[in-house]
Amino acid sequence: MEKVAIGPMPYMSIMPTVLVGTNVKGKANYMTAAWSTVACMAPPMVCVAINKIRYTMKGIDENKTFSLNIPSTRQVIETDHCGLVSGSQQDKSGVFRSFYGKLKTAPLAAECPVNIECKLFKSVECGSHILIIGEIAEIHADASCLTEGKPDIAKINPVIYTQATYFGVGKEIEKAFSAGKKFAGK
């Protein structure tokens, strides 16, 4: 298979779509982001890259807390809206019903099947974006989206982002940490 150099760019084949929740001046604000992932296992941490100019940064700086809310494909319209409109121009506090958990200052979107409540651990300046690393204080999940007490991706049906397009999750193809055992070598 021939490879073609396509130049450096911020690229991963797929990324989860999340809503970053913050309180800005006492009001819930949600921003759509796709640049997020797990950062650490112990203590449990996640991270998200946010453009320095985003209104959401004001809430993270103000409260030192934020949430990552995992929307289902049922919320794709509202989710995309939160990425198109800045909280500095339009009040987005009514797009989702907000509730608060342990931290009291990180709004959680009730309609999203999974909500990750975070304390700011560290901010890392990376050029145009700031990598926000948060220690997980609590995870809230709809009971209907759990299988054996754990989030079930098929039930959550998260929004996946790639190249300016949203997708849902496809079918399971193999089990991690066991499929490789079938490898016979080459």
C-alpha positions as CSV (number, residue, x, y, z in Angstrom):
1,M,0.0,0.0,0.0
2,E,1.5,3.3,-1.0
3,K,1.6,6.1,1.6
4,V,1.2,9.8,0.7
5,A,2.5,12.6,2.9
6,I,-0.4,14.9,3.6
7,G,1.3,17.4,6.0
8,P,1.1,18.1,9.7
9,M,-2.3,18.9,11.1
10,P,-4.3,18.1,14.3
11,Y,-5.7,14.8,13.2
12,M,-7.0,11.7,14.8
13,S,-9.3,9.4,12.8
14,I,-12.2,9.7,15.2
15,M,-12.8,11.7,18.4
16,P,-15.6,11.7,21.0
17,T,-17.8,14.7,21.0
18,V,-18.2,16.2,24.4
19,L,-19.9,19.3,26.0
20,V,-17.6,21.2,28.3
21,G,-19.7,22.6,31.1
22,T,-18.6,25.6,33.1
23,N,-20.2,28.3,35.2
24,V,-19.3,31.7,33.8
25,K,-20.4,34.7,36.0
26,G,-22.8,32.4,37.8
27,K,-24.5,30.9,34.7
28,A,-24.1,27.5,33.1
29,N,-22.4,27.4,29.8
30,Y,-21.7,24.5,27.5
31,M,-19.2,24.4,24.7
32,T,-18.8,21.6,22.1
33,A,-15.3,20.0,21.9
34,A,-13.9,16.9,20.1
35,W,-10.3,17.1,21.4
36,S,-10.7,15.2,24.6
37,T,-9.4,11.9,26.1
38,V,-8.3,10.1,29.2
39,A,-5.2,11.6,30.8
40,C,-4.4,9.3,33.7
41,M,-5.7,6.2,35.4
42,A,-4.7,6.8,39.0
43,P,-5.8,9.3,40.0
44,P,-8.5,9.3,37.3
45,M,-8.1,12.2,35.0
46,V,-9.4,13.4,31.6
47,C,-8.3,16.3,29.4
48,V,-9.7,18.5,26.7
49,A,-8.0,21.0,24.4
50,I,-9.8,24.4,24.3
51,N,-8.9,27.4,22.1
52,K,-7.6,30.2,24.3
53,I,-10.2,32.7,23.0
54,R,-13.2,30.5,24.1
55,Y,-15.6,32.0,26.6
56,T,-15.6,28.6,28.4
57,M,-12.0,29.3,29.6
58,K,-13.4,32.2,31.8
59,G,-15.5,29.7,33.7
60,I,-12.6,27.2,34.2
61,D,-10.3,30.0,35.3
62,E,-13.0,31.4,37.6
63,N,-14.1,28.2,39.4
64,K,-11.2,25.7,38.8
65,T,-13.9,23.1,37.8
66,F,-15.6,21.9,34.7
67,S,-17.6,19.0,33.3
68,L,-17.3,16.8,30.3
69,N,-20.8,15.7,29.2
70,I,-21.2,12.8,26.8
71,P,-24.1,13.5,24.5
72,S,-26.0,10.8,22.7
73,T,-26.8,11.0,19.0
74,R,-30.3,12.2,20.2
75,Q,-28.6,15.4,21.3
76,V,-26.6,16.1,18.1
77,I,-28.5,19.3,17.1
78,E,-28.2,20.9,20.6
79,T,-24.6,19.7,20.8
80,D,-23.6,21.3,17.5
81,H,-25.4,24.5,18.4
82,C,-23.2,24.8,21.5
83,G,-20.2,24.7,19.2
84,L,-21.6,27.3,16.8
85,V,-22.6,29.9,19.3
86,S,-20.3,31.6,21.8
87,G,-21.5,32.1,25.4
88,S,-20.2,35.6,25.2
89,Q,-22.8,36.3,22.5
90,Q,-25.7,34.1,23.5
91,D,-26.9,32.7,26.8
92,K,-26.7,28.9,26.4
93,S,-27.8,28.0,30.0
94,G,-31.2,26.9,28.7
95,V,-30.0,24.5,26.0
96,F,-29.6,21.7,28.5
97,R,-31.2,21.3,32.0
98,S,-28.2,21.7,34.4
99,F,-27.7,19.9,37.7
100,Y,-24.8,20.0,40.1
101,G,-22.9,17.3,41.8
102,K,-20.1,17.1,44.4
103,L,-18.2,20.2,43.2
104,K,-21.2,22.5,43.1
105,T,-19.7,24.7,40.4
106,A,-19.4,22.4,37.4
107,P,-22.8,22.3,35.5
108,L,-23.8,18.9,34.3
109,A,-26.2,18.5,31.3
110,A,-29.1,16.3,32.5
111,E,-30.0,15.2,29.0
112,C,-26.6,13.7,28.4
113,P,-26.3,10.0,29.4
114,V,-22.9,10.4,31.0
115,N,-21.5,13.4,32.9
116,I,-17.9,13.7,34.2
117,E,-17.4,16.1,37.0
118,C,-13.8,17.5,37.2
119,K,-11.5,19.6,39.4
120,L,-8.9,21.5,37.4
121,F,-5.6,19.7,37.8
122,K,-3.5,21.6,35.4
123,S,-3.6,23.9,32.3
124,V,-0.9,23.5,29.7
125,E,-0.5,26.2,27.0
126,C,0.1,24.5,23.7
127,G,-0.1,27.4,21.2
128,S,-3.6,28.2,19.9
129,H,-5.1,25.8,22.5
130,I,-4.8,25.2,26.2
131,L,-4.9,21.6,27.3
132,I,-7.2,21.4,30.3
133,I,-6.5,18.4,32.6
134,G,-9.1,17.6,35.2
135,E,-9.2,15.1,38.0
136,I,-12.5,13.3,38.0
137,A,-14.5,14.0,41.2
138,E,-17.5,11.9,40.1
139,I,-19.2,10.3,37.1
140,H,-22.9,10.5,36.8
141,A,-24.6,8.1,34.4
142,D,-28.2,7.3,33.4
143,A,-29.1,3.9,34.9
144,S,-30.6,2.9,31.5
145,C,-27.1,3.3,29.9
146,L,-25.3,0.9,32.3
147,T,-24.6,-2.8,31.9
148,E,-23.3,-4.5,35.0
149,G,-22.8,-1.1,36.6
150,K,-20.6,0.3,33.8
151,P,-21.3,2.7,31.0
152,D,-22.4,0.7,27.9
153,I,-21.3,2.4,24.6
154,A,-24.2,0.8,22.6
155,K,-26.7,2.2,25.1
156,I,-25.1,5.6,25.3
157,N,-24.7,5.9,21.6
158,P,-22.2,8.8,21.8
159,V,-21.6,11.3,19.1
160,I,-18.3,10.7,17.2
161,Y,-16.6,13.5,15.3
162,T,-14.3,13.2,12.3
163,Q,-13.5,15.7,9.6
164,A,-16.4,18.0,10.2
165,T,-19.0,15.2,10.3
166,Y,-20.8,13.5,13.2
167,F,-21.3,9.7,13.4
168,G,-22.8,7.2,15.8
169,V,-21.1,4.1,17.0
170,G,-20.9,1.0,14.9
171,K,-21.1,-2.7,15.8
172,E,-18.6,-4.4,18.1
173,I,-15.8,-6.1,16.1
174,E,-13.6,-7.7,18.7
175,K,-12.8,-7.6,22.5
176,A,-9.8,-5.6,23.5
177,F,-6.9,-7.4,25.3
178,S,-8.0,-10.7,23.8
179,A,-8.3,-10.2,20.0
180,G,-4.5,-10.0,19.7
181,K,-4.1,-13.5,21.2
182,K,-5.3,-14.8,17.9
183,F,-2.2,-13.4,16.1
184,A,-0.1,-16.2,14.8
185,G,2.8,-14.1,13.6
186,K,3.9,-13.4,10.1
